[in-house]
Amino acid sequence: MKASLMALMLAAFVLPLHAAEGDGAKKKPNPEKIFKKKDADKDGFLSKEEFTKGAKNAERAGKAFAKKDKDSDGKLSPAEFKAAPQKKKKP
């Protein structure tokens, strides 16, 4: 009984420390999961309202939406949502 209690206590302290040490990299968010969570009406696209909902800076989120909406149809497909932002080329 004491050994199992000791093992449980050890696991409670060691596992979180080990997980925190890891390789120092943060876990990347899963774009598919985020897309599904934001797609409130479950139509397979994100409207500007769905995309910007909960954003700390609505203006900045609106600009990000416009950049991602490559076909300018007012909604983001999963591919548009997952696409990495394009960096501006320096002249």
N, C-alpha and C positions, 0 to 999 in steps of 0.2 A: 504494500500500500504506500509506504513512504517513497519507494523508488518511483512509482508511477506519478505520485504527486510532485516529486522532484523533477521528473522529466517534463511534466506539464508546465511547471513554473519556468524551467529552463527554456522550453519552447516559446513561452509567452514573451521572454525577454530577448532571446537570441535571434529568433526569426525576424522580428521587425528590424533589428539592427543589421542583420545580414542583408535584408531587402533594401534597406536605406543605403548601404554601402554600394551594392551593385557594381555597375561599370561607370557610374557617374552620369549616365545618359538618362534623360527623362523619357518616359514612355510616350510615344507619338500617338496622338488621337487618331481614331479610325474614321476616315472620311465617310465611309458607307454608313456607319452608325450615326454619325452626326447628321448626315443628310436625311436619314429616315426619321430621326428625332425632330428635326426642324420642319419636315414636310407634314404640316398639321392636317391638311386636307387629303393626304395620301394619294395625290394625283401623279406622283413620280417626278414632279418639278418643284422648284422653290420660287415662290413669288418674292418680290422685293420685301414685302411685309414679313413673310416667313423668314427670310434671310437676315433681316435686320432686327427681328424681335429679340429682346434681351441684350442688345449691344450696348456697351457703355457709351459709345460715341455714335449716334445715329447717322450723323453726316458722313463720318469716315466709313461706316458700314455701307451706306448708300453708294459712295464712290467705289468701294470694293465690288459691290454688286454690279455696277455699270461696267467695270473693267472685265469682270468674269463673264458677263452676258455678251459673248462674242457675236451672236446672231441678232442681237438687239430685239428679241421677241418679248422682253419683259419677264422672262422666267429663266431659271437655271436648270439645265439638265444635269444628271449625275456627272457626266463627263466635264461639263463646264465648271461645276462645283469643285471637282477634284483637281482640275488643272492647276499647276503651279503658277503663281503670279509671274508675269514676264517683267524682267528688270529693264529699265530704260537704258538704251545704249548711249554712251557718252560720245559727244561729237569729236 
